[in-house]
Amino acid sequence: MLRFKQKAIEKLLEERKPEINLTTLQHIKKTVEQGAEGLDPYTLSNMCRDLKCLPTDIVEYV
């Protein structure tokens, strides 16, 4: 089972807030609310690009 690391994502969003536009910010939050199960690699890749992180920084296998 995959799940998002909520606190890590919140921290990254706060750090990158000035660099991320509102639409991207809303899309990331919506994706996190939907959960990591069924997350396609393309979406994960885009999130990592926007947050400037690795997939292992925001997703964990439980």
C-alpha positions in Angstrom: 0.0 0.0 0.0 1.3 3.4 -1.0 0.6 6.6 1.0 1.8 10.1 0.9 4.1 11.5 3.6 1.7 14.3 4.6 4.1 16.3 6.8 6.9 16.2 4.2 4.6 17.4 1.4 3.3 20.2 3.6 6.9 21.3 4.4 7.9 21.2 0.7 4.8 23.2 -0.3 5.6 25.9 2.3 9.2 26.1 1.0 8.2 26.2 -2.7 5.1 28.3 -2.3 6.6 31.5 -3.9 7.8 29.4 -6.9 4.6 27.4 -7.5 1.6 29.0 -9.2 -1.9 28.7 -7.7 -3.2 26.1 -10.2 -0.2 23.8 -9.6 -0.6 24.2 -5.8 -4.3 23.3 -6.0 -3.6 20.3 -8.2 -1.0 18.9 -5.8 -3.3 19.3 -2.8 -6.1 17.6 -4.7 -3.9 14.7 -5.7 -2.7 14.3 -2.1 -6.3 14.3 -0.8 -7.1 11.5 -3.3 -4.4 9.3 -1.9 -1.4 7.6 -3.4 -3.1 4.3 -4.3 -3.6 4.3 -8.0 -1.2 7.2 -8.5 0.2 7.0 -12.0 4.0 7.6 -12.5 3.4 10.6 -14.7 1.5 12.5 -12.0 4.1 11.5 -9.4 6.9 12.7 -11.7 5.2 16.1 -12.2 4.7 16.5 -8.4 8.3 15.8 -7.8 9.3 18.2 -10.5 7.2 21.0 -9.0 8.3 20.2 -5.4 11.9 19.6 -6.4 12.1 16.3 -4.6 12.5 12.6 -5.2 9.5 10.2 -5.2 10.8 8.6 -2.0 10.6 12.1 -0.3 6.8 12.2 -0.6 5.6 8.6 -1.0 6.1 5.6 1.2 5.2 2.0 0.9 3.5 0.6 4.0 
